[in-house]
């Protein structure tokens, strides 16, 4: 037996597990997380565009489509409230859009 009573095979297996965990963390931090973040932002942009096309009259822009899309409000109530808050908060909206084209 070697130090602390573990065999060489046990120490190799333990080292392999720690390296695999470290590599997974590195991959998640460098590839997965930024990708998920970009996908979430893109999905939010698509949702914002859809809701704006359906409910432009919420911002004083007359739209004949709004008459027909009003039937969607019971199904989109939570999303509509969050979208309306985002749209009225122009500073954060413009800042987020600017971040898409400015890389650090």
Secondary structure, DSSP 8 states (H G I E B T S, - for coil): --GGG--HHHHHHHHHHHHHHHHHHHHIIIIIHHHHHHHHHHHHHHHHHHHHHH-GGGGT---THHHHHGGGHHHHHHHHHHHHHHHH-HHHHHHHHHHHH---
